[in-house]
Amino acid sequence: MGNCVFSKAHIYEFELESASSIRSFAEDAQTPVTVNKSSNILNSRQDSVRSRTTNFEDLDYDALYEESDDNTLELEIHGSVIRHLLSQVKIGMDLTKVVLPTFILERRSLLEMYADYFAHPDMFIKIPDIKDPRERMVQVVRWYLSSYHAGRKSTVAKKPYNPILGEVFRCHWDVPNSNNGSDDSTVDDGPVPWCKRSQLTFVAEQVSHHPPISAFYAEHYNKRISFNAHVYTKSKFLGLSICVYNIGQGIVHVIDYDEEYILTFPNGYGRSILTIPWIELGGTVTINCPKTGYNCNIEFITKPFYGNKKNKISAEIFGPDEKKPFLSVSGEWSGVMEYKWTERETEEQIDVNQLNIIKKQVKPISQQEENESRRLWKEVTAGLKFNEIDRATAAKQSLEQKQRDEAKDRKDTGQDWPTKLFYKTGEDTYSYIKPLRQRLPCCGQATNT
């Protein structure tokens, strides 16, 4: 999850308004940026890359999004740029408008990162199969805690692309054994209209730019379960780290039991930003089901300065009106978690690294609409992949300038931005326009009891 979920995500990255390039950043700061010319590794790498990537016309853009993003060379070399930038900000400062160089970008949009909450779709669609409400709550917690580790395509903390207003990302998952002989026709009125009833589908839209709000929705038609979320990100400088606050909530709808599980998201922290940055999650998260009264408190524990392991969590699940938990969870969200039942004196271990990550399926870029994430950002992605930073910067600036021009036109004509797939339900809250529970017959009537 993104990462977050959350921060898959979420959730996980510096949520800053990125700059344009190392060069433009240096000009703004009136500080020359130099690279050691004797760096044979860098020079030979750049020379070979330039010779290979002069022409992007024959590139397989789809493949660029499937590859890992583990290159730390640029971050090491340009650490002086980051240090200069940090000298210009104060502790506690909101970083929304701070300029960052393009080379720290991860090669995908934040909207795509949110889809990582469902990297284990089998765990999500198992929720409605469980008849006991207490065990259903436990399964929601299992899915949620297992969703965060899958969101990292790089061992280095990098920032995803800030989605353009109106940007959309769609995908789906083929989940083994999820049909069980049911009708598997196409869900024409669903969020991904070319997908079938046995597939888990996902759609995300950037519904606001100021403040930056992303909304996303997932559903499995045959399992009669859906998820709706909105996340508003805000970042602050903390000295040697950056914090991303993930403000918002998600709701799991288990339709046959007429249940909602309301959950929140942890904050994301970028640590060691002067060297090779890494990420961790921190803060208190809650999951509660108003209908049954079951609830869960989760603590994402940040690593102390000295000692201890990273990515630790502690969770407790309570029954209705109970003050003592019937289940506690401890361990690491990126590794092994132990589930201990108080009454049964039994334990269960889940090692997330042993879980099968099911790859999301995305329509080829050549078939995507103009506002879909991978098509929008493909030139930036290619430039970053082949270390052609100026090329990536130019493509990024073009997208951002187009967004500014459109915002000015709306302001001049007194028009608000019309969202396409989500509608506003509150000041900063959004819901999907055609949720599964409204499209299914006999919703709210428990068929599994």
C-alpha positions as CSV (number, residue, x, y, z in Angstrom):
1,M,0.0,0.0,0.0
2,G,0.2,3.7,-1.1
3,N,2.4,3.4,0.2
4,C,1.7,5.2,2.3
5,V,-0.6,2.6,1.3
6,F,0.3,4.1,0.7
7,S,3.0,5.7,2.0
8,K,1.9,2.9,-0.4
9,A,1.8,4.7,0.2
10,H,1.8,5.5,-0.7
11,I,2.9,7.2,1.0
12,Y,6.4,6.4,1.0
13,E,8.1,9.3,-0.8
14,F,9.1,12.9,-0.5
15,E,5.9,14.7,-1.5
16,L,7.6,17.8,-2.9
17,E,7.0,19.9,-5.9
18,S,9.9,18.7,-7.9
19,A,12.1,21.1,-9.8
20,S,13.2,21.0,-13.0
21,S,16.8,20.1,-13.4
22,I,20.1,20.2,-11.7
23,R,21.0,23.0,-14.0
24,S,17.9,25.1,-13.4
25,F,18.1,24.5,-9.7
26,A,21.7,25.7,-9.6
27,E,20.8,28.8,-11.6
28,D,18.0,29.6,-9.2
29,A,20.4,29.2,-6.3
30,Q,23.1,31.2,-8.1
31,T,25.4,28.3,-7.2
32,P,27.5,26.5,-9.7
33,V,27.1,22.8,-9.8
34,T,30.2,20.9,-10.9
35,V,30.9,17.2,-11.5
36,N,34.4,15.8,-11.1
37,K,35.6,15.4,-14.7
38,S,38.0,12.7,-13.6
39,S,35.0,10.4,-12.7
40,N,35.6,7.8,-15.4
41,I,32.7,5.7,-14.2
42,L,30.2,8.6,-14.7
43,N,31.7,9.8,-17.9
44,S,31.9,6.4,-19.6
45,R,28.4,5.6,-18.4
46,Q,26.9,8.8,-19.7
47,D,28.8,8.5,-23.1
48,S,27.6,5.0,-23.7
49,V,24.0,6.0,-22.6
50,R,24.0,9.0,-25.0
51,S,25.1,6.8,-27.9
52,R,22.3,4.3,-27.2
53,T,19.5,6.7,-26.6
54,T,19.7,9.5,-29.1
55,N,16.5,8.3,-30.7
56,F,13.5,7.4,-28.4
57,E,11.2,6.5,-31.3
58,D,11.8,2.7,-31.2
59,L,11.7,2.5,-27.4
60,D,9.5,-0.1,-25.6
61,Y,8.0,2.4,-23.2
62,D,5.9,-0.2,-21.5
63,A,9.1,-2.2,-20.5
64,L,10.6,0.9,-18.8
65,Y,7.8,0.9,-16.2
66,E,8.4,-2.8,-15.3
67,E,12.1,-2.5,-14.5
68,S,13.6,-1.8,-11.1
69,D,14.9,1.7,-10.3
70,D,18.0,1.0,-8.1
71,N,20.5,3.5,-9.5
72,T,22.2,5.4,-6.7
73,L,25.0,7.0,-8.7
74,E,23.2,10.3,-9.4
75,L,22.2,10.7,-5.8
76,E,25.8,10.2,-4.6
77,I,27.3,12.6,-7.2
78,H,24.7,15.3,-6.8
79,G,24.6,15.2,-3.0
80,S,26.1,18.7,-3.0
81,V,23.0,20.0,-4.7
82,I,20.8,18.5,-2.0
83,R,22.9,20.0,0.7
84,H,22.7,23.4,-0.8
85,L,18.9,23.1,-1.1
86,L,18.6,22.1,2.5
87,S,20.6,25.1,3.6
88,Q,17.8,27.3,2.2
89,V,14.9,25.8,4.2
90,K,14.0,25.8,7.9
91,I,12.9,23.0,10.2
92,G,9.1,22.7,10.1
93,M,8.8,24.4,6.8
94,D,6.1,23.2,4.4
95,L,8.0,21.8,1.4
96,T,5.2,21.9,-1.2
97,K,6.9,24.6,-3.2
98,V,10.5,23.7,-2.7
99,V,12.3,23.0,-5.9
100,L,14.0,19.6,-6.2
101,P,16.2,18.3,-9.1
102,T,14.7,15.8,-11.5
103,F,17.3,13.1,-10.8
104,I,15.6,12.2,-7.5
105,L,12.4,11.1,-9.3
106,E,11.2,7.5,-9.3
107,R,10.0,6.4,-12.7
108,R,6.3,6.3,-12.1
109,S,3.4,8.4,-11.0
110,L,2.1,8.5,-7.4
111,L,-1.2,7.2,-8.8
112,E,0.4,4.0,-9.9
113,M,2.1,3.7,-6.5
114,Y,-1.3,3.6,-4.8
115,A,-2.1,0.4,-6.8
116,D,0.6,-1.4,-4.8
117,Y,-1.9,-1.7,-1.9
118,F,-3.3,-4.6,-3.9
119,A,-0.1,-6.4,-4.8
120,H,-1.6,-9.3,-2.8
121,P,-5.1,-9.3,-4.3
122,D,-5.8,-12.8,-3.1
123,M,-5.6,-11.6,0.5
124,F,-8.0,-8.7,-0.2
125,I,-10.6,-10.8,-2.0
126,K,-10.5,-13.4,0.8
127,I,-12.2,-11.0,3.2
128,P,-15.8,-11.6,2.1
129,D,-15.2,-15.4,2.1
130,I,-14.9,-15.4,5.9
131,K,-18.3,-15.9,7.7
132,D,-17.3,-14.9,11.2
133,P,-17.1,-11.1,11.7
134,R,-14.2,-11.4,14.1
135,E,-12.1,-13.4,11.6
136,R,-13.1,-11.0,8.8
137,M,-11.6,-8.1,10.8
138,V,-8.4,-10.1,11.3
139,Q,-8.3,-10.7,7.5
140,V,-8.6,-7.0,6.8
141,V,-5.7,-6.4,9.1
142,R,-3.6,-9.2,7.4
143,W,-4.2,-7.6,4.0
144,Y,-3.5,-4.1,5.2
145,L,-0.2,-4.9,7.0
146,S,1.0,-7.1,4.1
147,S,0.4,-4.3,1.5
148,Y,3.3,-1.9,2.3
149,H,6.4,-4.0,1.5
150,A,5.4,-4.4,-2.2
151,G,5.5,-0.7,-3.0
152,R,9.2,-0.3,-3.2
153,K,10.7,-0.7,-6.7
154,S,14.0,0.8,-5.5
155,T,16.1,0.4,-2.4
156,V,16.6,4.1,-2.5
157,A,14.0,6.6,-1.4
158,K,12.9,8.5,-4.5
159,K,9.9,10.7,-5.2
160,P,7.2,9.6,-7.6
161,Y,5.9,12.0,-10.2
162,N,3.4,14.5,-8.8
163,P,0.2,13.6,-10.7
164,I,-1.2,16.2,-13.1
165,L,-4.7,17.4,-12.4
166,G,-7.1,15.0,-14.2
167,E,-4.4,12.3,-14.6
168,V,-5.8,8.8,-14.4
169,F,-4.2,5.4,-13.8
170,R,-6.0,2.0,-14.5
171,C,-4.9,-1.5,-14.0
172,H,-6.1,-5.0,-12.9
173,W,-5.0,-8.2,-11.4
174,D,-5.6,-11.8,-12.5
175,V,-6.3,-13.6,-9.2
176,P,-6.0,-17.4,-9.3
177,N,-9.1,-19.4,-8.3
178,S,-11.2,-16.3,-7.9
179,N,-14.1,-17.2,-10.2
180,N,-15.4,-20.5,-8.7
181,G,-17.7,-21.2,-11.6
182,S,-19.4,-17.8,-11.5
183,D,-20.3,-15.7,-14.5
184,D,-17.1,-14.3,-15.9
185,S,-18.5,-11.8,-18.4
186,T,-17.0,-8.3,-18.9
187,V,-17.9,-5.6,-16.4
188,D,-18.8,-2.9,-18.9
189,D,-19.9,-0.4,-16.3
190,G,-16.9,-1.0,-14.0
191,P,-13.8,1.1,-13.4
192,V,-11.8,-0.8,-16.0
193,P,-14.6,-1.6,-18.5
194,W,-12.6,-4.2,-20.5
195,C,-12.0,-6.4,-17.4
196,K,-14.0,-9.5,-16.3
197,R,-15.9,-10.3,-13.1
198,S,-13.1,-12.6,-11.9
199,Q,-10.4,-9.8,-12.0
200,L,-9.6,-7.2,-9.4
201,T,-9.8,-3.8,-11.0
202,F,-8.3,-0.4,-9.9
203,V,-8.6,3.2,-11.0
204,A,-7.0,6.4,-9.6
205,E,-7.6,10.0,-10.4
206,Q,-5.8,13.2,-9.4
207,V,-8.9,15.2,-8.3
208,S,-7.2,18.3,-6.8
209,H,-3.9,20.1,-7.3
210,H,-4.1,22.7,-4.5
211,P,-4.2,20.8,-2.1
212,P,-2.8,17.7,-3.9
213,I,-5.5,15.0,-3.5
214,S,-5.5,11.6,-5.1
215,A,-8.6,9.4,-5.1
216,F,-8.6,5.7,-5.9
217,Y,-11.0,2.8,-6.1
218,A,-10.8,-1.0,-6.5
219,E,-13.4,-3.7,-6.8
220,H,-13.8,-7.4,-7.4
221,Y,-17.3,-8.0,-8.9
222,N,-17.7,-11.7,-8.2
223,K,-16.4,-11.4,-4.6
224,R,-18.6,-8.3,-4.0
225,I,-16.0,-6.3,-2.3
226,S,-14.6,-2.8,-3.1
227,F,-12.2,-0.2,-1.7
228,N,-12.5,3.6,-1.9
229,A,-9.9,6.1,-0.7
230,H,-8.7,9.7,-0.9
231,V,-5.3,10.9,0.3
232,Y,-4.1,14.5,0.7
233,T,-0.3,14.7,1.1
234,K,1.6,17.4,3.0
235,S,5.3,17.5,3.6
236,K,7.6,19.1,6.1
237,F,11.4,19.5,6.5
238,L,12.6,18.0,9.8
239,G,16.3,18.7,9.7
240,L,17.9,15.5,8.4
241,S,14.7,14.0,7.2
242,I,11.5,14.9,5.3
243,C,8.1,13.8,6.6
244,V,5.1,13.2,4.3
245,Y,1.8,13.4,6.1
246,N,-0.9,11.3,4.5
247,I,-4.2,12.8,5.4
248,G,-7.3,10.9,4.4
249,Q,-8.9,7.5,4.7
250,G,-9.9,4.4,2.9
251,I,-13.0,2.3,3.2
252,V,-13.3,-1.5,2.5
253,H,-16.9,-2.3,1.5
254,V,-17.9,-5.9,2.2
255,I,-21.2,-5.8,0.3
256,D,-22.9,-9.1,1.3
257,Y,-22.5,-8.3,5.0
258,D,-23.2,-4.5,4.6
259,E,-19.9,-3.7,6.4
260,E,-17.5,-0.9,6.0
261,Y,-13.9,-1.0,7.4
262,I,-12.6,2.5,7.7
263,L,-8.8,2.8,7.8
264,T,-6.2,5.5,7.8
265,F,-2.6,5.7,6.5
266,P,0.8,6.1,8.2
267,N,3.2,9.0,7.5
268,G,6.2,8.5,5.3
269,Y,9.7,9.6,6.2
270,G,12.7,10.2,4.0
271,R,15.8,9.6,6.1
272,S,19.6,10.2,5.5
273,I,18.7,12.8,2.8
274,L,22.3,14.1,2.7
275,T,23.7,10.7,1.6
276,I,21.7,7.7,0.2
277,P,18.1,8.3,1.4
278,W,15.9,5.6,2.7
279,I,12.3,5.5,3.7
280,E,10.3,4.4,6.7
281,L,6.7,4.6,7.9
282,G,5.6,6.1,11.2
283,G,2.5,7.0,13.2
284,T,-0.7,5.6,14.5
285,V,-3.2,4.0,12.1
286,T,-6.8,2.8,12.9
287,I,-9.1,0.3,11.3
288,N,-12.7,0.1,12.5
289,C,-16.0,-1.5,11.5
290,P,-18.9,0.6,12.8
291,K,-21.4,-2.1,12.2
292,T,-19.7,-4.9,14.1
293,G,-17.7,-2.8,16.6
294,Y,-14.4,-4.5,15.9
295,N,-11.4,-2.1,15.7
296,C,-7.7,-2.2,15.4
297,N,-4.9,0.2,16.5
298,I,-1.6,-0.1,14.6
299,E,1.6,1.7,15.5
300,F,4.3,2.1,12.8
301,I,7.4,2.5,14.9
302,T,10.2,4.7,13.6
303,K,13.8,3.6,14.1
304,P,15.6,5.2,17.0
305,F,18.9,7.0,16.2
306,Y,20.9,4.2,17.7
307,G,20.2,0.5,17.4
308,N,17.0,-1.4,16.8
309,K,15.5,-2.6,13.5
310,K,13.7,-0.7,10.8
311,N,10.1,-1.0,9.8
312,K,8.7,-2.3,13.1
313,I,5.0,-2.4,13.8
314,S,2.8,-3.2,16.8
315,A,-1.0,-3.8,16.5
316,E,-3.9,-4.7,18.7
317,I,-7.4,-5.9,17.6
318,F,-10.4,-5.4,19.9
319,G,-13.9,-6.8,19.9
320,P,-17.0,-4.6,20.4
321,D,-16.8,-2.6,23.7
322,E,-13.7,-4.6,24.8
323,K,-10.8,-3.0,26.5
324,K,-8.4,-5.9,26.1
325,P,-7.3,-7.0,22.7
326,F,-8.1,-10.5,21.5
327,L,-5.2,-10.4,19.0
328,S,-1.8,-8.6,19.0
329,V,0.6,-8.3,16.1
330,S,4.3,-7.5,16.2
331,G,7.3,-7.7,13.9
332,E,8.2,-5.8,10.7
333,W,5.9,-4.7,7.9
334,S,8.8,-5.5,5.5
335,G,9.5,-8.9,6.9
336,V,8.0,-11.3,9.5
337,M,4.9,-10.4,11.6
338,E,3.6,-12.6,14.4
339,Y,-0.1,-12.8,15.2
340,K,-0.8,-13.9,18.8
341,W,-4.4,-14.7,20.0
342,T,-4.9,-14.0,23.7
343,E,-7.6,-16.7,24.3
344,R,-6.3,-19.5,22.1
345,E,-2.6,-19.1,23.1
346,T,-1.8,-19.7,19.4
347,E,0.4,-17.9,17.0
348,E,0.6,-17.3,13.3
349,Q,3.6,-16.0,11.4
350,I,3.4,-14.1,8.1
351,D,6.6,-13.4,6.2
352,V,5.7,-10.9,3.5
353,N,8.7,-11.7,1.5
354,Q,7.4,-15.3,1.1
355,L,4.0,-14.1,-0.2
356,N,3.4,-14.2,-3.9
357,I,3.2,-10.7,-5.5
358,I,0.8,-10.8,-8.3
359,K,1.8,-8.5,-11.1
360,K,-0.7,-5.8,-12.1
361,Q,-1.8,-5.7,-15.7
362,V,-1.7,-2.3,-17.5
363,K,-3.0,-1.5,-20.9
364,P,-0.2,-0.8,-23.4
365,I,0.8,2.8,-23.6
366,S,-0.1,2.9,-27.3
367,Q,-3.7,2.1,-26.3
368,Q,-4.0,4.5,-23.4
369,E,-5.8,7.8,-23.4
370,E,-3.8,11.0,-23.3
371,N,-4.4,11.6,-19.6
372,E,-3.3,8.2,-18.4
373,S,-0.2,8.1,-16.2
374,R,2.2,6.0,-18.2
375,R,1.4,7.8,-21.4
376,L,1.6,11.2,-19.8
377,W,5.0,10.6,-18.2
378,K,6.6,8.3,-20.8
379,E,9.2,10.8,-22.0
380,V,10.2,11.7,-18.5
381,T,10.5,8.0,-17.7
382,A,12.7,7.4,-20.7
383,G,14.9,10.3,-19.9
384,L,15.4,9.2,-16.3
385,K,16.0,5.6,-17.4
386,F,18.8,6.5,-19.8
387,N,20.2,9.3,-17.6
388,E,19.3,12.0,-20.1
389,I,18.3,14.4,-17.4
390,D,17.8,17.5,-19.6
391,R,15.5,15.5,-21.8
392,A,13.5,14.3,-18.8
393,T,13.4,17.8,-17.4
394,A,12.1,19.3,-20.7
395,A,9.3,16.7,-20.9
396,K,8.4,17.4,-17.2
397,Q,8.4,21.1,-17.6
398,S,6.1,20.8,-20.7
399,L,3.5,18.9,-18.6
400,E,3.7,21.3,-15.7
401,Q,3.4,24.4,-18.0
402,K,0.4,22.9,-19.7
403,Q,-1.2,22.4,-16.3
404,R,-0.5,26.0,-15.3
405,D,-1.9,27.3,-18.5
406,E,-5.1,25.3,-18.1
407,A,-5.4,26.5,-14.5
408,K,-5.1,30.1,-15.6
409,D,-7.7,29.7,-18.3
410,R,-10.1,28.2,-15.7
411,K,-9.4,31.1,-13.3
412,D,-10.0,33.7,-16.0
413,T,-13.3,32.1,-17.0
414,G,-14.4,31.4,-13.4
415,Q,-14.6,27.6,-14.0
416,D,-13.9,24.8,-11.5
417,W,-12.1,21.7,-12.4
418,P,-14.6,18.9,-13.3
419,T,-13.5,15.6,-11.9
420,K,-14.3,12.6,-14.1
421,L,-14.4,9.4,-12.0
422,F,-14.9,10.7,-8.4
423,Y,-17.2,13.3,-6.9
424,K,-16.6,15.5,-3.9
425,T,-18.3,14.4,-0.7
426,G,-16.7,16.9,1.7
427,E,-14.0,19.6,1.9
428,D,-11.2,17.2,0.9
429,T,-13.1,13.9,0.5
430,Y,-14.1,12.1,-2.7
431,S,-16.0,8.9,-3.6
432,Y,-16.1,6.9,-6.8
433,I,-19.0,7.8,-9.0
434,K,-20.3,4.2,-9.7
435,P,-19.3,2.0,-6.7
436,L,-20.0,-1.7,-7.0
437,R,-22.6,-1.6,-4.2
438,Q,-24.8,0.7,-6.3
439,R,-24.5,-1.4,-9.4
440,L,-25.2,-4.9,-7.9
441,P,-28.7,-6.2,-7.4
442,C,-29.9,-7.0,-3.8
443,C,-27.0,-5.1,-2.2
444,G,-26.9,-5.3,1.6
445,Q,-28.6,-8.7,1.7
446,A,-26.2,-11.1,3.2
447,T,-25.8,-14.1,0.9
448,N,-23.0,-15.7,2.8
449,T,-24.8,-16.2,6.1
